[in-house]
Amino acid sequence: MKDLHTDANFPRTADGRVYHLGLKAGEIANRIVAVGHPSRALVIEEHLDKSPVPFKLTSERGFVTITGRYKGVPVSIVSTGMGFPNTDFFVREVRECLRGDMLVVRLGSCGALIDIPPGSLVVPKACVAINRNWDYDFINGDTTQQPYFITKQVEADQEIYEEVMIHLSRTGEAVKPWRASISYLLASFYSSQGRQTSFPDRNEYLIPHLLETVPDIGSFEMETFHLYHLAKNYAPVRPQPLSVAEPPVSAEPASLTVESATGSTQSNVPGKTTASPSRIRAAAAQMIFAARLSKAFITPEEVVELERWSGRGILEALIGIDLPPDVGSSHSSSVLLS
């Protein structure tokens, strides 16, 4: 172990760095673009102000954080990787590094369940999740249970959702965002998305069932539902703890690669203990990479262009949202202090 971590409940290093993202207070802004692939973060970074030079950090677990300014406003871009477990690490650990409201817009890729061509954008107003039933007998079948569970809807932050729609529509590009009501999250790229492999996943009925039973469904991917769910269920005032055993915690550290660390104006920074009367507000935009009905797929050239202009639109949306006045003083080690 390279670094000593304290408090097995929420591990931090001696200088306050969180366990998986490797961040500490002062290295992340309250306005955040979350992406999956690190290359997407670099494409969006091109829009940031050249001065101060953006701060960059790569953790041993593969999370990449870029913090700088866009039109003078502090923003961060975080590459979270894939799936809801990584989304959980991202939201929970960043929340503990911030004071005040946390604004997140995820820009990810997705598949289309309706007649939307690859290269389009979907902005989901709400999401549902579909989870594999671990107790189901997938080998022999089971007449007493369903192989998959579908959750209730959870909604995006309405103001951020509208800002994302407005600014993605103003880019001047030929592609305009689809106002999709429902996206759905899947625990797996294969079984929960109805893909057919050599595994007996009992999923042939999934896509027809969703189209018949979930109104206004448009897309599916693996992260946005969990982002919306955590934002909705964040409670600044902690409820009384349940009488349950503490889960085991891995002993591995999160080592870092810091490429640059010059300053900015990030003032919404807590100390090591965070209990802020604040919110997590979230929305998302999804790039259609695959059309499941036609089996069409986006080209690499289309991906880069779509990432570039949609990333700019999301940055515009984020800086258009007012944050409440700071509840604390400036942090002396903020990477955004010039």
NUFI-972159 format. One record per residue (C-alpha): residue number from 1; residue in three letters; x, y, z. Coordinates in nm, 2 decimals. Each point is the difference from the previous one (the first is absolute). Layout:
NUFI-972159
@num:NUM residu:ALA xx:X yy:Y zz:Z
...
***
This chain:
NUFI-972159
@num:1 residu:MET xx:0.00 yy:0.00 zz:0.00
@num:2 residu:LYS xx:0.15 yy:0.33 zz:-0.11
@num:3 residu:ASP xx:-0.23 yy:0.23 zz:0.21
@num:4 residu:LEU xx:-0.14 yy:-0.04 zz:0.34
@num:5 residu:HIS xx:-0.38 yy:0.02 zz:0.00
@num:6 residu:THR xx:-0.20 yy:0.09 zz:0.30
@num:7 residu:ASP xx:-0.37 yy:-0.08 zz:0.09
@num:8 residu:ALA xx:-0.10 yy:-0.33 zz:-0.16
@num:9 residu:ASN xx:-0.36 yy:0.14 zz:-0.03
@num:10 residu:PHE xx:0.11 yy:0.27 zz:-0.25
@num:11 residu:PRO xx:0.37 yy:-0.05 zz:-0.08
@num:12 residu:ARG xx:0.22 yy:0.31 zz:-0.05
@num:13 residu:THR xx:0.37 yy:0.06 zz:-0.01
@num:14 residu:ALA xx:0.17 yy:0.22 zz:0.25
@num:15 residu:ASP xx:-0.04 yy:0.30 zz:-0.24
@num:16 residu:GLY xx:-0.37 yy:-0.07 zz:-0.05
@num:17 residu:ARG xx:0.00 yy:-0.19 zz:-0.33
@num:18 residu:VAL xx:-0.30 yy:-0.23 zz:-0.06
@num:19 residu:TYR xx:0.06 yy:-0.36 zz:-0.06
@num:20 residu:HIS xx:-0.08 yy:-0.07 zz:-0.37
@num:21 residu:LEU xx:-0.01 yy:0.33 zz:-0.18
@num:22 residu:GLY xx:0.31 yy:0.12 zz:0.19
@num:23 residu:LEU xx:-0.14 yy:0.35 zz:0.03
@num:24 residu:LYS xx:0.01 yy:0.24 zz:0.29
@num:25 residu:ALA xx:-0.19 yy:0.32 zz:0.08
@num:26 residu:GLY xx:0.10 yy:0.28 zz:-0.24
@num:27 residu:GLU xx:0.07 yy:-0.23 zz:-0.30
@num:28 residu:ILE xx:-0.36 yy:-0.03 zz:-0.12
@num:29 residu:ALA xx:-0.25 yy:0.27 zz:-0.10
@num:30 residu:ASN xx:-0.37 yy:0.00 zz:0.08
@num:31 residu:ARG xx:-0.10 yy:-0.01 zz:-0.37
@num:32 residu:ILE xx:0.10 yy:-0.33 zz:-0.15
@num:33 residu:VAL xx:-0.02 yy:-0.18 zz:-0.34
@num:34 residu:ALA xx:0.02 yy:-0.37 zz:0.06
@num:35 residu:VAL xx:0.10 yy:-0.23 zz:-0.29
@num:36 residu:GLY xx:0.10 yy:-0.36 zz:-0.03
@num:37 residu:HIS xx:0.30 yy:-0.02 zz:-0.23
@num:38 residu:PRO xx:0.32 yy:0.21 zz:0.09
@num:39 residu:SER xx:0.03 yy:0.10 zz:-0.36
@num:40 residu:ARG xx:-0.34 yy:0.17 zz:0.02
@num:41 residu:ALA xx:0.13 yy:0.21 zz:0.29
@num:42 residu:LEU xx:0.29 yy:0.11 zz:-0.20
@num:43 residu:VAL xx:-0.22 yy:0.11 zz:-0.29
@num:44 residu:ILE xx:-0.22 yy:0.21 zz:0.23
@num:45 residu:GLU xx:0.31 yy:0.14 zz:0.17
@num:46 residu:GLU xx:0.08 yy:0.18 zz:-0.33
@num:47 residu:HIS xx:-0.28 yy:0.24 zz:0.08
@num:48 residu:LEU xx:0.14 yy:0.11 zz:0.33
@num:49 residu:ASP xx:0.18 yy:0.33 zz:0.05
@num:50 residu:LYS xx:0.37 yy:-0.02 zz:-0.06
@num:51 residu:SER xx:0.08 yy:0.20 zz:0.31
@num:52 residu:PRO xx:0.03 yy:-0.12 zz:0.27
@num:53 residu:VAL xx:0.13 yy:-0.32 zz:-0.14
@num:54 residu:PRO xx:-0.25 yy:-0.28 zz:0.09
@num:55 residu:PHE xx:0.09 yy:-0.23 zz:0.29
@num:56 residu:LYS xx:0.01 yy:-0.37 zz:-0.09
@num:57 residu:LEU xx:0.01 yy:-0.30 zz:0.22
@num:58 residu:THR xx:-0.02 yy:-0.38 zz:-0.08
@num:59 residu:SER xx:-0.06 yy:-0.24 zz:0.29
@num:60 residu:GLU xx:0.14 yy:-0.35 zz:0.01
@num:61 residu:ARG xx:-0.36 yy:-0.12 zz:-0.05
@num:62 residu:GLY xx:-0.03 yy:0.17 zz:-0.34
@num:63 residu:PHE xx:-0.21 yy:0.30 zz:0.10
@num:64 residu:VAL xx:0.12 yy:0.32 zz:-0.19
@num:65 residu:THR xx:-0.09 yy:0.35 zz:0.13
@num:66 residu:ILE xx:0.06 yy:0.32 zz:-0.19
@num:67 residu:THR xx:-0.08 yy:0.33 zz:0.18
@num:68 residu:GLY xx:0.02 yy:0.34 zz:-0.16
@num:69 residu:ARG xx:-0.21 yy:0.29 zz:-0.11
@num:70 residu:TYR xx:-0.25 yy:0.04 zz:-0.28
@num:71 residu:LYS xx:-0.07 yy:0.36 zz:-0.09
@num:72 residu:GLY xx:0.15 yy:0.08 zz:0.34
@num:73 residu:VAL xx:-0.23 yy:-0.23 zz:0.20
@num:74 residu:PRO xx:0.16 yy:-0.30 zz:0.19
@num:75 residu:VAL xx:-0.10 yy:-0.33 zz:-0.15
@num:76 residu:SER xx:0.13 yy:-0.36 zz:0.02
@num:77 residu:ILE xx:-0.01 yy:-0.29 zz:-0.25
@num:78 residu:VAL xx:0.02 yy:-0.35 zz:0.16
@num:79 residu:SER xx:0.04 yy:-0.32 zz:-0.19
@num:80 residu:THR xx:-0.17 yy:-0.26 zz:0.21
@num:81 residu:GLY xx:0.03 yy:-0.32 zz:-0.21
@num:82 residu:MET xx:-0.31 yy:-0.22 zz:-0.05
@num:83 residu:GLY xx:-0.29 yy:-0.13 zz:0.20
@num:84 residu:PHE xx:-0.18 yy:0.10 zz:0.32
@num:85 residu:PRO xx:0.27 yy:-0.12 zz:0.24
@num:86 residu:ASN xx:0.24 yy:0.26 zz:-0.14
@num:87 residu:THR xx:-0.28 yy:0.26 zz:0.00
@num:88 residu:ASP xx:-0.05 yy:-0.07 zz:0.37
@num:89 residu:PHE xx:0.37 yy:0.05 zz:0.07
@num:90 residu:PHE xx:-0.01 yy:0.33 zz:-0.20
@num:91 residu:VAL xx:-0.31 yy:0.15 zz:0.16
@num:92 residu:ARG xx:0.07 yy:-0.09 zz:0.36
@num:93 residu:GLU xx:0.37 yy:0.09 zz:0.00
@num:94 residu:VAL xx:-0.03 yy:0.33 zz:-0.18
@num:95 residu:ARG xx:-0.29 yy:0.09 zz:0.23
@num:96 residu:GLU xx:0.23 yy:-0.03 zz:0.29
@num:97 residu:CYS xx:0.25 yy:0.24 zz:-0.16
@num:98 residu:LEU xx:-0.24 yy:0.28 zz:-0.06
@num:99 residu:ARG xx:-0.20 yy:0.26 zz:0.20
@num:100 residu:GLY xx:-0.32 yy:0.13 zz:-0.15
@num:101 residu:ASP xx:-0.21 yy:-0.14 zz:-0.29
@num:102 residu:MET xx:0.15 yy:-0.26 zz:-0.23
@num:103 residu:LEU xx:-0.11 yy:0.04 zz:-0.36
@num:104 residu:VAL xx:0.06 yy:-0.30 zz:-0.23
@num:105 residu:VAL xx:-0.08 yy:-0.05 zz:-0.37
@num:106 residu:ARG xx:0.10 yy:-0.34 zz:-0.13
@num:107 residu:LEU xx:0.10 yy:-0.02 zz:-0.37
@num:108 residu:GLY xx:0.00 yy:-0.37 zz:-0.10
@num:109 residu:SER xx:-0.07 yy:-0.24 zz:-0.28
@num:110 residu:CYS xx:-0.31 yy:-0.21 zz:-0.03
@num:111 residu:GLY xx:-0.21 yy:-0.23 zz:-0.22
@num:112 residu:ALA xx:-0.33 yy:0.11 zz:-0.15
@num:113 residu:LEU xx:-0.31 yy:-0.20 zz:0.05
@num:114 residu:ILE xx:-0.21 yy:0.20 zz:-0.23
@num:115 residu:ASP xx:0.06 yy:0.13 zz:-0.35
@num:116 residu:ILE xx:0.28 yy:0.25 zz:0.08
@num:117 residu:PRO xx:0.30 yy:-0.01 zz:-0.23
@num:118 residu:PRO xx:0.36 yy:-0.04 zz:0.13
@num:119 residu:GLY xx:0.17 yy:0.33 zz:0.05
@num:120 residu:SER xx:-0.31 yy:0.15 zz:0.16
@num:121 residu:LEU xx:-0.03 yy:0.13 zz:0.36
@num:122 residu:VAL xx:-0.26 yy:-0.10 zz:0.26
@num:123 residu:VAL xx:-0.06 yy:0.21 zz:0.31
@num:124 residu:PRO xx:-0.19 yy:-0.23 zz:0.25
@num:125 residu:LYS xx:-0.25 yy:0.17 zz:0.23
@num:126 residu:ALA xx:-0.02 yy:-0.32 zz:0.22
@num:127 residu:CYS xx:0.15 yy:-0.35 zz:0.02
@num:128 residu:VAL xx:-0.10 yy:-0.34 zz:0.11
@num:129 residu:ALA xx:0.24 yy:-0.29 zz:0.08
@num:130 residu:ILE xx:-0.01 yy:-0.36 zz:-0.09
@num:131 residu:ASN xx:0.19 yy:-0.24 zz:0.23
@num:132 residu:ARG xx:0.07 yy:-0.37 zz:-0.04
@num:133 residu:ASN xx:-0.17 yy:-0.22 zz:0.26
@num:134 residu:TRP xx:0.29 yy:-0.18 zz:0.16
@num:135 residu:ASP xx:-0.23 yy:-0.26 zz:0.16
@num:136 residu:TYR xx:-0.15 yy:-0.10 zz:-0.34
@num:137 residu:ASP xx:0.10 yy:-0.35 zz:-0.13
@num:138 residu:PHE xx:0.13 yy:0.11 zz:-0.34
@num:139 residu:ILE xx:0.11 yy:-0.35 zz:-0.10
@num:140 residu:ASN xx:-0.33 yy:-0.19 zz:0.06
@num:141 residu:GLY xx:-0.25 yy:0.29 zz:0.00
@num:142 residu:ASP xx:-0.22 yy:0.09 zz:0.29
@num:143 residu:THR xx:-0.38 yy:0.04 zz:-0.01
@num:144 residu:THR xx:-0.02 yy:0.16 zz:0.34
@num:145 residu:GLN xx:0.22 yy:0.31 zz:-0.07
@num:146 residu:GLN xx:0.08 yy:0.25 zz:-0.28
@num:147 residu:PRO xx:0.36 yy:0.00 zz:-0.13
@num:148 residu:TYR xx:0.02 yy:0.38 zz:0.01
@num:149 residu:PHE xx:-0.14 yy:0.28 zz:0.22
@num:150 residu:ILE xx:-0.10 yy:0.35 zz:-0.13
@num:151 residu:THR xx:0.00 yy:0.29 zz:0.24
@num:152 residu:LYS xx:-0.22 yy:0.31 zz:0.03
@num:153 residu:GLN xx:0.11 yy:0.32 zz:-0.18
@num:154 residu:VAL xx:0.24 yy:0.25 zz:0.15
@num:155 residu:GLU xx:0.01 yy:0.35 zz:-0.16
@num:156 residu:ALA xx:0.27 yy:0.24 zz:-0.11
@num:157 residu:ASP xx:0.03 yy:0.35 zz:0.16
@num:158 residu:GLN xx:-0.25 yy:0.19 zz:-0.20
@num:159 residu:GLU xx:0.20 yy:0.33 zz:-0.03
@num:160 residu:ILE xx:0.32 yy:-0.17 zz:-0.11
@num:161 residu:TYR xx:-0.20 yy:-0.22 zz:-0.24
@num:162 residu:GLU xx:-0.15 yy:0.31 zz:-0.17
@num:163 residu:GLU xx:0.33 yy:0.18 zz:-0.01
@num:164 residu:VAL xx:0.17 yy:-0.30 zz:-0.17
@num:165 residu:MET xx:-0.28 yy:-0.02 zz:-0.26
@num:166 residu:ILE xx:0.02 yy:0.37 zz:-0.07
@num:167 residu:HIS xx:0.38 yy:0.02 zz:-0.04
@num:168 residu:LEU xx:0.03 yy:-0.32 zz:-0.20
@num:169 residu:SER xx:-0.27 yy:0.14 zz:-0.24
@num:170 residu:ARG xx:0.20 yy:0.32 zz:-0.04
@num:171 residu:THR xx:0.32 yy:-0.15 zz:-0.12
@num:172 residu:GLY xx:-0.09 yy:0.06 zz:-0.36
@num:173 residu:GLU xx:0.06 yy:-0.36 zz:-0.08
@num:174 residu:ALA xx:-0.23 yy:-0.20 zz:-0.23
@num:175 residu:VAL xx:-0.05 yy:-0.26 zz:0.27
@num:176 residu:LYS xx:-0.26 yy:0.12 zz:0.26
@num:177 residu:PRO xx:-0.06 yy:-0.17 zz:0.33
@num:178 residu:TRP xx:-0.29 yy:-0.23 zz:0.05
@num:179 residu:ARG xx:-0.22 yy:0.08 zz:0.30
@num:180 residu:ALA xx:-0.02 yy:-0.37 zz:0.12
@num:181 residu:SER xx:-0.22 yy:-0.05 zz:0.31
@num:182 residu:ILE xx:0.15 yy:-0.33 zz:0.11
@num:183 residu:SER xx:0.34 yy:-0.16 zz:-0.02
@num:184 residu:TYR xx:0.08 yy:-0.32 zz:0.18
@num:185 residu:LEU xx:0.31 yy:-0.12 zz:0.18
@num:186 residu:LEU xx:0.13 yy:-0.36 zz:-0.02
@num:187 residu:ALA xx:0.22 yy:-0.19 zz:0.23
@num:188 residu:SER xx:0.16 yy:-0.17 zz:-0.31
@num:189 residu:PHE xx:0.09 yy:0.10 zz:-0.35
@num:190 residu:TYR xx:-0.12 yy:-0.35 zz:-0.11
@num:191 residu:SER xx:-0.26 yy:-0.18 zz:0.20
@num:192 residu:SER xx:-0.20 yy:0.30 zz:0.12
@num:193 residu:GLN xx:0.00 yy:0.16 zz:-0.34
@num:194 residu:GLY xx:-0.15 yy:-0.30 zz:-0.17
@num:195 residu:ARG xx:0.31 yy:-0.10 zz:-0.19
@num:196 residu:GLN xx:0.03 yy:-0.37 zz:-0.10
@num:197 residu:THR xx:0.32 yy:-0.17 zz:0.10
@num:198 residu:SER xx:0.09 yy:-0.36 zz:0.10
@num:199 residu:PHE xx:-0.12 yy:0.06 zz:0.35
@num:200 residu:PRO xx:-0.36 yy:-0.10 zz:0.08
@num:201 residu:ASP xx:-0.11 yy:0.34 zz:0.11
@num:202 residu:ARG xx:-0.38 yy:-0.04 zz:-0.06
@num:203 residu:ASN xx:-0.01 yy:0.35 zz:-0.15
@num:204 residu:GLU xx:-0.17 yy:-0.05 zz:-0.34
@num:205 residu:TYR xx:-0.32 yy:0.18 zz:0.13
@num:206 residu:LEU xx:0.17 yy:0.30 zz:0.15
@num:207 residu:ILE xx:0.00 yy:0.26 zz:-0.28
@num:208 residu:PRO xx:-0.35 yy:-0.08 zz:-0.12
@num:209 residu:HIS xx:-0.12 yy:0.00 zz:0.36
@num:210 residu:LEU xx:0.16 yy:0.34 zz:0.07
@num:211 residu:LEU xx:-0.14 yy:0.16 zz:-0.32
@num:212 residu:GLU xx:-0.35 yy:-0.13 zz:0.10
@num:213 residu:THR xx:0.00 yy:0.09 zz:0.36
@num:214 residu:VAL xx:0.22 yy:0.31 zz:0.06
@num:215 residu:PRO xx:-0.15 yy:0.31 zz:-0.17
@num:216 residu:ASP xx:0.23 yy:0.23 zz:-0.19
@num:217 residu:ILE xx:0.31 yy:-0.21 zz:0.04
@num:218 residu:GLY xx:0.28 yy:0.10 zz:-0.24
@num:219 residu:SER xx:0.34 yy:-0.12 zz:0.10
@num:220 residu:PHE xx:0.20 yy:-0.23 zz:0.23
@num:221 residu:GLU xx:0.34 yy:0.01 zz:0.16
@num:222 residu:MET xx:0.17 yy:-0.08 zz:0.33
@num:223 residu:GLU xx:0.05 yy:0.31 zz:0.21
@num:224 residu:THR xx:-0.26 yy:0.28 zz:0.00
@num:225 residu:PHE xx:-0.27 yy:-0.17 zz:0.21
@num:226 residu:HIS xx:0.25 yy:-0.04 zz:0.29
@num:227 residu:LEU xx:0.11 yy:0.37 zz:-0.03
@num:228 residu:TYR xx:-0.36 yy:0.11 zz:0.01
@num:229 residu:HIS xx:-0.08 yy:-0.23 zz:0.29
@num:230 residu:LEU xx:0.29 yy:0.12 zz:0.21
@num:231 residu:ALA xx:-0.08 yy:0.36 zz:-0.07
@num:232 residu:LYS xx:-0.36 yy:-0.05 zz:0.11
@num:233 residu:ASN xx:0.09 yy:-0.19 zz:0.31
@num:234 residu:TYR xx:0.28 yy:0.22 zz:0.13
@num:235 residu:ALA xx:-0.08 yy:0.10 zz:0.35
@num:236 residu:PRO xx:0.23 yy:0.28 zz:0.15
@num:237 residu:VAL xx:-0.15 yy:-0.08 zz:0.34
@num:238 residu:ARG xx:0.10 yy:-0.35 zz:0.07
@num:239 residu:PRO xx:-0.28 yy:-0.24 zz:0.11
@num:240 residu:GLN xx:0.04 yy:-0.21 zz:0.31
@num:241 residu:PRO xx:0.23 yy:-0.29 zz:-0.08
@num:242 residu:LEU xx:-0.14 yy:-0.35 zz:-0.04
@num:243 residu:SER xx:0.13 yy:-0.28 zz:0.22
@num:244 residu:VAL xx:0.19 yy:-0.19 zz:-0.26
@num:245 residu:ALA xx:0.35 yy:-0.13 zz:-0.01
@num:246 residu:GLU xx:0.27 yy:0.22 zz:-0.16
@num:247 residu:PRO xx:0.10 yy:-0.13 zz:-0.35
@num:248 residu:PRO xx:0.36 yy:-0.11 zz:-0.06
@num:249 residu:VAL xx:0.23 yy:0.26 zz:-0.16
@num:250 residu:SER xx:0.28 yy:-0.08 zz:-0.25
@num:251 residu:ALA xx:0.35 yy:0.08 zz:0.12
@num:252 residu:GLU xx:0.13 yy:0.12 zz:-0.33
@num:253 residu:PRO xx:0.09 yy:0.37 zz:-0.04
@num:254 residu:ALA xx:-0.08 yy:0.24 zz:-0.29
@num:255 residu:SER xx:0.32 yy:0.13 zz:-0.14
@num:256 residu:LEU xx:0.00 yy:0.31 zz:-0.22
@num:257 residu:THR xx:0.15 yy:0.15 zz:-0.31
@num:258 residu:VAL xx:-0.02 yy:0.38 zz:0.01
@num:259 residu:GLU xx:0.08 yy:0.15 zz:-0.34
@num:260 residu:SER xx:-0.05 yy:0.37 zz:0.10
@num:261 residu:ALA xx:-0.12 yy:0.19 zz:0.29
@num:262 residu:THR xx:-0.04 yy:0.37 zz:-0.05
@num:263 residu:GLY xx:-0.26 yy:0.21 zz:0.17
@num:264 residu:SER xx:-0.36 yy:0.12 zz:-0.05
@num:265 residu:THR xx:-0.30 yy:0.15 zz:0.19
@num:266 residu:GLN xx:-0.15 yy:-0.31 zz:0.16
@num:267 residu:SER xx:-0.13 yy:0.13 zz:0.34
@num:268 residu:ASN xx:-0.27 yy:-0.26 zz:0.08
@num:269 residu:VAL xx:0.24 yy:-0.23 zz:0.18
@num:270 residu:PRO xx:-0.06 yy:-0.18 zz:0.34
@num:271 residu:GLY xx:0.25 yy:-0.13 zz:0.25
@num:272 residu:LYS xx:0.05 yy:-0.36 zz:0.06
@num:273 residu:THR xx:-0.34 yy:-0.04 zz:0.16
@num:274 residu:THR xx:-0.29 yy:0.09 zz:-0.22
@num:275 residu:ALA xx:-0.36 yy:0.05 zz:0.11
@num:276 residu:SER xx:-0.12 yy:0.27 zz:-0.24
@num:277 residu:PRO xx:-0.36 yy:0.12 zz:-0.03
@num:278 residu:SER xx:0.01 yy:-0.05 zz:-0.38
@num:279 residu:ARG xx:-0.13 yy:-0.20 zz:-0.29
@num:280 residu:ILE xx:0.11 yy:-0.22 zz:-0.28
@num:281 residu:ARG xx:-0.17 yy:0.11 zz:-0.32
@num:282 residu:ALA xx:0.04 yy:-0.22 zz:-0.31
@num:283 residu:ALA xx:-0.09 yy:-0.03 zz:-0.37
@num:284 residu:ALA xx:0.14 yy:-0.19 zz:-0.30
@num:285 residu:ALA xx:0.05 yy:0.00 zz:-0.37
@num:286 residu:GLN xx:0.05 yy:-0.32 zz:-0.19
@num:287 residu:MET xx:0.16 yy:-0.05 zz:-0.33
@num:288 residu:ILE xx:-0.16 yy:-0.27 zz:-0.22
@num:289 residu:PHE xx:0.27 yy:-0.24 zz:-0.10
@num:290 residu:ALA xx:-0.22 yy:-0.29 zz:-0.09
@num:291 residu:ALA xx:-0.35 yy:-0.04 zz:-0.14
@num:292 residu:ARG xx:-0.13 yy:-0.33 zz:0.13
@num:293 residu:LEU xx:-0.28 yy:-0.03 zz:-0.25
@num:294 residu:SER xx:0.20 yy:0.07 zz:-0.32
@num:295 residu:LYS xx:0.33 yy:-0.13 zz:0.15
@num:296 residu:ALA xx:0.18 yy:0.31 zz:-0.13
@num:297 residu:PHE xx:0.31 yy:0.13 zz:0.18
@num:298 residu:ILE xx:0.17 yy:0.34 zz:0.02
@num:299 residu:THR xx:0.33 yy:0.06 zz:-0.18
@num:300 residu:PRO xx:0.32 yy:0.11 zz:0.19
@num:301 residu:GLU xx:0.00 yy:0.33 zz:-0.18
@num:302 residu:GLU xx:-0.36 yy:0.07 zz:0.11
@num:303 residu:VAL xx:0.09 yy:-0.08 zz:0.36
@num:304 residu:VAL xx:0.27 yy:0.27 zz:0.03
@num:305 residu:GLU xx:-0.21 yy:0.27 zz:-0.16
@num:306 residu:LEU xx:-0.30 yy:-0.09 zz:0.21
@num:307 residu:GLU xx:0.21 yy:0.00 zz:0.32
@num:308 residu:ARG xx:0.15 yy:0.34 zz:-0.09
@num:309 residu:TRP xx:-0.31 yy:0.21 zz:-0.06
@num:310 residu:SER xx:-0.22 yy:-0.18 zz:0.26
@num:311 residu:GLY xx:0.27 yy:0.05 zz:0.26
@num:312 residu:ARG xx:0.00 yy:0.37 zz:-0.07
@num:313 residu:GLY xx:-0.38 yy:0.01 zz:0.03
@num:314 residu:ILE xx:0.01 yy:-0.17 zz:0.34
@num:315 residu:LEU xx:0.27 yy:0.24 zz:0.12
@num:316 residu:GLU xx:-0.23 yy:0.29 zz:-0.10
@num:317 residu:ALA xx:-0.29 yy:-0.16 zz:0.18
@num:318 residu:LEU xx:0.20 yy:-0.04 zz:0.32
@num:319 residu:ILE xx:0.13 yy:0.35 zz:0.02
@num:320 residu:GLY xx:-0.36 yy:0.13 zz:-0.06
@num:321 residu:ILE xx:-0.11 yy:-0.15 zz:0.33
@num:322 residu:ASP xx:0.03 yy:0.22 zz:0.30
@num:323 residu:LEU xx:0.16 yy:-0.15 zz:0.31
@num:324 residu:PRO xx:-0.11 yy:0.12 zz:0.35
@num:325 residu:PRO xx:0.25 yy:0.22 zz:0.18
@num:326 residu:ASP xx:0.30 yy:-0.18 zz:0.14
@num:327 residu:VAL xx:-0.05 yy:-0.13 zz:0.35
@num:328 residu:GLY xx:0.37 yy:0.00 zz:0.08
@num:329 residu:SER xx:0.32 yy:0.18 zz:-0.06
@num:330 residu:SER xx:0.26 yy:-0.05 zz:-0.28
@num:331 residu:HIS xx:0.22 yy:-0.30 zz:0.04
@num:332 residu:SER xx:0.37 yy:0.10 zz:0.01
@num:333 residu:SER xx:0.10 yy:-0.30 zz:-0.21
@num:334 residu:SER xx:-0.26 yy:0.02 zz:-0.28
@num:335 residu:VAL xx:0.13 yy:-0.07 zz:-0.34
@num:336 residu:LEU xx:-0.22 yy:0.27 zz:-0.13
@num:337 residu:LEU xx:0.15 yy:0.29 zz:0.20
@num:338 residu:SER xx:0.19 yy:0.22 zz:-0.24
***
